[in-house]
Amino acid sequence: MDDLIGPHGEVELNDKGKYVWESCAYNKMRIINSFLRHKDIHKFTWAERGSKSIIDYVIANKKIWPYTTDTRVYREQ
């Protein structure tokens, strides 16, 4: 799992998150935004009442990973 989701991704996966993970594993892809450190406001797409979640993922082929320097969320305020 560490090869697909980095240390800055979500800890728990729901059913849809597991589906994304399985799809990435099958297609040899990575969830790139989970490997890069950002402030929570630029990491989590959704936040409400003390809960927060990443619902927008940047997924790319492992060949592209070394060339990725940054990904982040820009939420409307």
Biotite code that builds the C-alpha atoms (Angstrom):
import biotite.structure as struc

atoms = struc.array([
    struc.Atom([0.000, 0.000, 0.000], chain_id="A", res_id=1, res_name="MET", atom_name="CA", element="C"),
    struc.Atom([2.889, 2.396, 0.733], chain_id="A", res_id=2, res_name="ASP", atom_name="CA", element="C"),
    struc.Atom([3.900, 2.210, -2.907], chain_id="A", res_id=3, res_name="ASP", atom_name="CA", element="C"),
    struc.Atom([0.499, 3.555, -4.029], chain_id="A", res_id=4, res_name="LEU", atom_name="CA", element="C"),
    struc.Atom([-0.490, 5.909, -1.205], chain_id="A", res_id=5, res_name="ILE", atom_name="CA", element="C"),
    struc.Atom([2.173, 8.058, 0.424], chain_id="A", res_id=6, res_name="GLY", atom_name="CA", element="C"),
    struc.Atom([2.634, 9.102, 4.055], chain_id="A", res_id=7, res_name="PRO", atom_name="CA", element="C"),
    struc.Atom([0.525, 12.248, 3.630], chain_id="A", res_id=8, res_name="HIS", atom_name="CA", element="C"),
    struc.Atom([-2.622, 10.502, 2.411], chain_id="A", res_id=9, res_name="GLY", atom_name="CA", element="C"),
    struc.Atom([-5.664, 9.561, 4.443], chain_id="A", res_id=10, res_name="GLU", atom_name="CA", element="C"),
    struc.Atom([-5.250, 6.882, 7.079], chain_id="A", res_id=11, res_name="VAL", atom_name="CA", element="C"),
    struc.Atom([-8.642, 5.232, 6.650], chain_id="A", res_id=12, res_name="GLU", atom_name="CA", element="C"),
    struc.Atom([-10.241, 4.295, 3.349], chain_id="A", res_id=13, res_name="LEU", atom_name="CA", element="C"),
    struc.Atom([-13.958, 3.863, 2.793], chain_id="A", res_id=14, res_name="ASN", atom_name="CA", element="C"),
    struc.Atom([-15.345, 1.509, 0.118], chain_id="A", res_id=15, res_name="ASP", atom_name="CA", element="C"),
    struc.Atom([-14.801, 4.050, -2.655], chain_id="A", res_id=16, res_name="LYS", atom_name="CA", element="C"),
    struc.Atom([-11.272, 4.750, -1.428], chain_id="A", res_id=17, res_name="GLY", atom_name="CA", element="C"),
    struc.Atom([-10.529, 1.026, -1.496], chain_id="A", res_id=18, res_name="LYS", atom_name="CA", element="C"),
    struc.Atom([-11.852, 0.871, -5.051], chain_id="A", res_id=19, res_name="TYR", atom_name="CA", element="C"),
    struc.Atom([-9.532, 3.723, -6.085], chain_id="A", res_id=20, res_name="VAL", atom_name="CA", element="C"),
    struc.Atom([-6.610, 1.966, -4.372], chain_id="A", res_id=21, res_name="TRP", atom_name="CA", element="C"),
    struc.Atom([-7.397, -1.350, -6.100], chain_id="A", res_id=22, res_name="GLU", atom_name="CA", element="C"),
    struc.Atom([-7.721, 0.400, -9.472], chain_id="A", res_id=23, res_name="SER", atom_name="CA", element="C"),
    struc.Atom([-4.353, 2.091, -8.962], chain_id="A", res_id=24, res_name="CYS", atom_name="CA", element="C"),
    struc.Atom([-2.736, -1.198, -7.959], chain_id="A", res_id=25, res_name="ALA", atom_name="CA", element="C"),
    struc.Atom([-4.155, -2.996, -10.992], chain_id="A", res_id=26, res_name="TYR", atom_name="CA", element="C"),
    struc.Atom([-3.100, -0.239, -13.412], chain_id="A", res_id=27, res_name="ASN", atom_name="CA", element="C"),
    struc.Atom([0.281, 0.418, -11.737], chain_id="A", res_id=28, res_name="LYS", atom_name="CA", element="C"),
    struc.Atom([-0.624, 3.998, -10.838], chain_id="A", res_id=29, res_name="MET", atom_name="CA", element="C"),
    struc.Atom([0.132, 6.173, -7.797], chain_id="A", res_id=30, res_name="ARG", atom_name="CA", element="C"),
    struc.Atom([-1.947, 8.658, -5.848], chain_id="A", res_id=31, res_name="ILE", atom_name="CA", element="C"),
    struc.Atom([0.586, 11.443, -6.179], chain_id="A", res_id=32, res_name="ILE", atom_name="CA", element="C"),
    struc.Atom([-0.929, 14.062, -3.879], chain_id="A", res_id=33, res_name="ASN", atom_name="CA", element="C"),
    struc.Atom([-0.507, 11.665, -0.939], chain_id="A", res_id=34, res_name="SER", atom_name="CA", element="C"),
    struc.Atom([3.294, 11.708, -1.284], chain_id="A", res_id=35, res_name="PHE", atom_name="CA", element="C"),
    struc.Atom([3.727, 15.478, -0.980], chain_id="A", res_id=36, res_name="LEU", atom_name="CA", element="C"),
    struc.Atom([3.483, 17.423, 2.276], chain_id="A", res_id=37, res_name="ARG", atom_name="CA", element="C"),
    struc.Atom([1.107, 20.392, 2.425], chain_id="A", res_id=38, res_name="HIS", atom_name="CA", element="C"),
    struc.Atom([-0.854, 22.323, 5.006], chain_id="A", res_id=39, res_name="LYS", atom_name="CA", element="C"),
    struc.Atom([-4.238, 20.729, 5.673], chain_id="A", res_id=40, res_name="ASP", atom_name="CA", element="C"),
    struc.Atom([-6.069, 23.569, 3.896], chain_id="A", res_id=41, res_name="ILE", atom_name="CA", element="C"),
    struc.Atom([-4.237, 22.612, 0.684], chain_id="A", res_id=42, res_name="HIS", atom_name="CA", element="C"),
    struc.Atom([-4.503, 18.871, 1.272], chain_id="A", res_id=43, res_name="LYS", atom_name="CA", element="C"),
    struc.Atom([-8.131, 18.189, 2.175], chain_id="A", res_id=44, res_name="PHE", atom_name="CA", element="C"),
    struc.Atom([-10.895, 18.890, -0.318], chain_id="A", res_id=45, res_name="THR", atom_name="CA", element="C"),
    struc.Atom([-13.712, 18.691, 2.197], chain_id="A", res_id=46, res_name="TRP", atom_name="CA", element="C"),
    struc.Atom([-13.791, 19.823, 5.829], chain_id="A", res_id=47, res_name="ALA", atom_name="CA", element="C"),
    struc.Atom([-16.820, 20.233, 8.078], chain_id="A", res_id=48, res_name="GLU", atom_name="CA", element="C"),
    struc.Atom([-17.582, 19.851, 11.793], chain_id="A", res_id=49, res_name="ARG", atom_name="CA", element="C"),
    struc.Atom([-14.151, 18.520, 12.686], chain_id="A", res_id=50, res_name="GLY", atom_name="CA", element="C"),
    struc.Atom([-14.101, 15.969, 9.865], chain_id="A", res_id=51, res_name="SER", atom_name="CA", element="C"),
    struc.Atom([-11.979, 16.293, 6.766], chain_id="A", res_id=52, res_name="LYS", atom_name="CA", element="C"),
    struc.Atom([-11.450, 14.232, 3.663], chain_id="A", res_id=53, res_name="SER", atom_name="CA", element="C"),
    struc.Atom([-9.456, 14.081, 0.472], chain_id="A", res_id=54, res_name="ILE", atom_name="CA", element="C"),
    struc.Atom([-11.966, 13.589, -2.321], chain_id="A", res_id=55, res_name="ILE", atom_name="CA", element="C"),
    struc.Atom([-9.886, 14.907, -5.217], chain_id="A", res_id=56, res_name="ASP", atom_name="CA", element="C"),
    struc.Atom([-6.946, 12.714, -6.108], chain_id="A", res_id=57, res_name="TYR", atom_name="CA", element="C"),
    struc.Atom([-4.087, 13.250, -8.525], chain_id="A", res_id=58, res_name="VAL", atom_name="CA", element="C"),
    struc.Atom([-3.371, 9.834, -10.010], chain_id="A", res_id=59, res_name="ILE", atom_name="CA", element="C"),
    struc.Atom([-0.542, 9.165, -12.432], chain_id="A", res_id=60, res_name="ALA", atom_name="CA", element="C"),
    struc.Atom([1.511, 6.399, -13.935], chain_id="A", res_id=61, res_name="ASN", atom_name="CA", element="C"),
    struc.Atom([4.626, 5.501, -11.931], chain_id="A", res_id=62, res_name="LYS", atom_name="CA", element="C"),
    struc.Atom([6.781, 6.707, -14.826], chain_id="A", res_id=63, res_name="LYS", atom_name="CA", element="C"),
    struc.Atom([5.478, 10.258, -14.348], chain_id="A", res_id=64, res_name="ILE", atom_name="CA", element="C"),
    struc.Atom([5.973, 10.268, -10.561], chain_id="A", res_id=65, res_name="TRP", atom_name="CA", element="C"),
    struc.Atom([9.647, 11.392, -10.564], chain_id="A", res_id=66, res_name="PRO", atom_name="CA", element="C"),
    struc.Atom([8.705, 14.454, -12.623], chain_id="A", res_id=67, res_name="TYR", atom_name="CA", element="C"),
    struc.Atom([5.906, 15.597, -10.300], chain_id="A", res_id=68, res_name="THR", atom_name="CA", element="C"),
    struc.Atom([7.019, 18.457, -8.087], chain_id="A", res_id=69, res_name="THR", atom_name="CA", element="C"),
    struc.Atom([3.747, 19.677, -6.580], chain_id="A", res_id=70, res_name="ASP", atom_name="CA", element="C"),
    struc.Atom([0.017, 19.022, -6.315], chain_id="A", res_id=71, res_name="THR", atom_name="CA", element="C"),
    struc.Atom([-2.432, 20.803, -4.064], chain_id="A", res_id=72, res_name="ARG", atom_name="CA", element="C"),
    struc.Atom([-6.079, 21.665, -3.570], chain_id="A", res_id=73, res_name="VAL", atom_name="CA", element="C"),
    struc.Atom([-7.366, 25.180, -4.190], chain_id="A", res_id=74, res_name="TYR", atom_name="CA", element="C"),
    struc.Atom([-10.668, 25.423, -2.381], chain_id="A", res_id=75, res_name="ARG", atom_name="CA", element="C"),
    struc.Atom([-13.166, 28.143, -3.099], chain_id="A", res_id=76, res_name="GLU", atom_name="CA", element="C"),
    struc.Atom([-13.586, 30.393, -0.087], chain_id="A", res_id=77, res_name="GLN", atom_name="CA", element="C"),
])
